[in-house]
Amino acid sequence: MDASLAQIGERLVHGEPDALEDCYRSLGPFVVSYLGRYVPRDDIEDVVQRVFYDVWRAHDRYDPALSLRGWVLGIARKRAIDHLRTRKGAVVSLDAVREIAGDDGREIAERLAWAGEVRDALRQLPEPQREVIEMAYFEGYSQSEMSVALNVPLGTVKTRTARGLQRLAAFLESSRGPR
């Protein structure tokens, strides 16, 4: 577990109000990215606020021996499901609900652990490589759109993406160890 998240978790369980702010600062973008797969874009901010309200409301039930990221994402998952259930007039596909709910809690835990490993590996990349990968995979930019947004040639975007993905794969492989 990330040492800074562990410290935030310890402070959170003891009811330190600044810990909630630090938790939001550290995990807010991750929660937004997660919710973006299930919640309509216009509703994400409302759901994020509800998630962190619930984090604070239940802070005394958090077990510091467990992953703070996983605990917060568990709350986010519940809020996303609640939000999808309360949407009036909108049809939500069964596949979307199955994907978020999962058939087995282990599957969700494995996905959360893998997401944490990916985030940790992303932090190790040089900024230009991390930036294009995050824009592509978390914000939905095409390589042409990144070229315009970053004001760099398309070839530079392609090179940064390729090198970044190679390094990311190497970091992930080394963090998982030999199989």
C-alpha positions in Angstrom: 0.0 0.0 0.0 1.2 3.5 -0.8 2.7 5.0 2.4 1.1 8.4 2.0 -2.4 6.7 1.6 -1.7 4.6 4.6 -1.0 7.7 6.7 -4.1 9.4 5.3 -6.1 6.3 6.3 -4.7 6.3 9.8 -5.6 10.0 10.2 -9.0 9.4 8.7 -9.9 6.6 11.0 -9.1 8.9 13.9 -11.5 11.6 12.6 -9.0 14.2 11.5 -10.9 16.6 9.2 -7.8 17.4 7.2 -7.5 13.7 6.4 -10.7 13.9 4.3 -9.2 16.7 2.3 -6.0 14.8 1.7 -8.0 11.7 0.8 -10.0 13.7 -1.7 -6.8 15.3 -3.2 -5.1 11.9 -3.5 -8.0 9.7 -4.6 -10.5 12.2 -6.2 -9.1 12.0 -9.7 -9.0 8.2 -9.5 -12.7 8.1 -8.3 -13.7 10.5 -11.1 -12.0 8.2 -13.6 -13.7 5.2 -12.2 -17.1 6.8 -12.1 -16.7 8.1 -15.6 -17.1 4.5 -16.9 -20.6 4.2 -15.4 -22.1 7.6 -14.5 -23.1 10.2 -17.1 -20.4 13.0 -17.4 -22.8 15.7 -16.1 -23.5 13.7 -12.9 -20.0 12.6 -12.0 -19.3 15.6 -9.7 -22.5 15.0 -7.7 -21.6 11.4 -7.2 -18.0 12.2 -6.3 -19.3 14.6 -3.6 -21.6 11.8 -2.3 -18.7 9.3 -2.2 -16.5 11.6 -0.1 -19.4 12.5 2.1 -19.9 8.8 2.8 -16.1 8.4 3.3 -16.3 10.9 6.1 -19.5 9.6 7.5 -18.1 6.1 7.7 -14.5 7.0 8.5 -14.6 5.2 11.9 -15.4 1.9 10.0 -12.3 2.0 7.8 -9.7 -0.7 8.7 -6.2 0.8 8.2 -4.9 -2.6 7.5 -6.8 -2.6 4.2 -6.3 -0.5 1.1 -7.7 3.0 1.5 -8.0 3.1 -2.3 -10.0 -0.1 -2.4 -12.3 1.0 0.4 -13.0 4.4 -1.2 -13.6 2.7 -4.6 -16.0 0.3 -2.9 -18.0 3.3 -1.7 -17.8 4.8 -5.2 -19.1 1.6 -6.7 -22.1 1.6 -4.3 -22.8 5.3 -5.1 -22.6 4.6 -8.9 -25.1 1.7 -8.6 -27.4 3.9 -6.5 -27.1 6.7 -9.0 -27.9 4.3 -11.9 -30.9 3.0 -10.0 -32.4 6.4 -9.4 -32.1 7.7 -13.0 -35.6 8.2 -14.2 -36.3 7.8 -17.9 -32.9 6.5 -18.7 -32.3 2.9 -19.7 -29.2 1.3 -18.3 -27.9 -1.8 -20.0 -27.7 -5.0 -18.0 -24.1 -5.4 -19.2 -23.1 -2.1 -17.6 -24.7 -3.1 -14.3 -23.1 -6.6 -14.5 -19.7 -5.0 -15.3 -19.8 -2.7 -12.2 -21.4 -5.2 -9.9 -19.3 -8.2 -11.0 -20.3 -11.8 -10.5 -17.8 -12.3 -7.7 -16.2 -10.0 -5.1 -12.8 -11.4 -5.9 -13.0 -10.1 -9.4 -13.7 -6.6 -8.2 -10.8 -6.8 -5.7 -8.5 -8.0 -8.4 -9.5 -5.2 -10.7 -8.9 -2.7 -7.9 -5.5 -4.1 -7.0 -4.6 -4.1 -10.7 -5.8 -0.5 -11.1 -3.6 0.5 -8.1 -0.6 -1.2 -9.7 -1.2 0.7 -12.9 -1.5 4.0 -11.1 1.8 3.4 -9.3 3.5 2.4 -12.5 2.1 5.5 -14.3 3.7 7.7 -11.6 7.1 6.3 -12.5 6.9 7.4 -16.1 8.4 10.7 -17.4 5.8 13.4 -17.4 5.4 13.7 -21.3 4.8 9.9 -21.5 2.5 9.8 -18.5 0.5 12.8 -19.9 -0.3 11.2 -23.3 -1.2 7.8 -21.7 -3.5 9.5 -19.2 -5.1 11.7 -22.0 -5.7 8.6 -24.1 -6.9 6.1 -21.6 -8.6 8.3 -18.9 -9.8 11.3 -20.9 -10.6 9.6 -24.2 -8.3 11.8 -26.5 -7.3 10.5 -29.9 -3.6 10.9 -30.8 -4.6 13.7 -33.3 -6.5 15.5 -30.5 -3.5 15.2 -28.2 -1.2 16.6 -30.8 -3.4 19.7 -31.0 -4.0 20.0 -27.2 -0.3 19.6 -26.4 0.9 21.7 -29.4 3.3 18.9 -30.5 3.6 17.0 -33.8 1.5 13.8 -34.2 4.8 11.8 -34.5 5.9 13.0 -31.1 2.6 12.0 -29.5 2.9 8.5 -31.1 6.5 8.1 -29.9 5.7 9.2 -26.4 2.7 6.8 -26.3 4.7 3.9 -27.6 7.7 4.4 -25.3 5.4 5.1 -22.3 3.4 1.9 -22.9 6.6 -0.1 -23.2 7.9 1.4 -19.9 4.5 0.9 -18.2 4.5 -2.8 -19.2 8.0 -3.2 -17.9 7.1 -1.6 -14.6 4.0 -3.7 -14.2 5.9 -6.9 -15.1 8.6 -6.1 -12.5 6.1 -5.3 -9.8 4.3 -8.6 -10.3 7.5 -10.6 -10.2 8.2 -13.9 -12.0 5.2 -16.1 -12.6 
